[in-house]
Structure formats: structure tokens, C-alpha cells
């Protein structure tokens, strides 16, 4: 089978699926849930989920663009609270169990070099901001001033700056997807009619 023909079939089926679910009230809720859990499980990349949702309901691109930062902020807050209130041994066991040692060290280095601005950079380029928030919570567990002394960051500064980074990335991606998808969808419909 020709690759172009296969691509066309897949796109045609996706357009039909998208149109059938375009006004579903479940899509935003499911998207938020997947994005929130993605911060813990990382089973589907967040941007792929946001792009798929935007192609299903292009008119909701702004909503989907805001759901991603909201879900990431909720997730980061829970990670911070867990690291702040659970014994430090548990945190380190989880880091080791999931093989996140390299990311943990990178997050520590980024926070030490850039302070709370590291969460902005992490949000833009897809680094796990959860680990940065865990580090801040972990250091605040020892004493409230520790995080600021070590990283130059507090929870509120890091979460706020990270939120801005997530918003910038997410809204850019959903806007591009929405306008590109509408053109592609119209082109596919015209070619199917002829």
C-alpha cells in the first residue's frame, strides 16, 4: 500500500472521529485528567494530548491551551507538598526506583544556577518541573529558609514562573495546531468530495 494513501486514510478517519466528538463535554475533563496524571506517570507526552484534543475541537483551543498549565501547576503543587511533608528517604527511594537520578541532579543544578527561573526554562523545553518542585519541598522540609538559601527559590516564585512557561508553550502549540488543523481539515474534505 502506498504511504500517501495510508496517511490519507488515517487523516480522513481522524477528521470523521473529530467531527463526531467536536462538541463533547467529556473532552476537556478527560484532557485535564490525563495531563494531571501525566506528571506522575508520564504515559503519553502532554503536548501530544493537547494537540489531539485541539484537533478534535479546534474552537476550544484556548481552553485546552489553559488546561495544560493548570494541570501542570496542580501536579507540581502536589509533588511539592509530598516532598515537603513525607520523609526525605521516601523521596529518594522514589527517585531511585523510577531511575530519575540523572534528572534529579539536573534539576538541582538548574535550580542552583537559575533559581526560580529554572522552572520557566523547564516548562518551555519539557524538563520535569515536578522534580524542581520536589527539590524545593525537600529543602523546605529541613527548614523554611533552606530552599531560598540553596536555590534562591521559594515555592510561590517557582510555581508562578513555571506557570508562565507552561502557558506560553501550551498556548503557542494550541494556536498553531488550531489554525493548521482547520486548513488541513478543509483540504481533506474538499479532496474527499472530488
Buried (B, 14 or more C-beta within 10 A) or exposed (E): EEEEEEEBEEBBEBBEEBEEEEEEEEBBEEBBEBBBBBBEEEEEEBBEBBBBBBBBBBEBBEBBBBBBBBBBBBBBBBBBBBBBEBEEEEBEEBBEEEEBEEBBEBBBEBBBEBBBBBBBBBBBEEBBBBBBBBBBBBBBBEEEEBBBEBBBBBBEBBBBBBBBBBBBBBBEBBBEBBEBBBEBBEEBEEEEEE
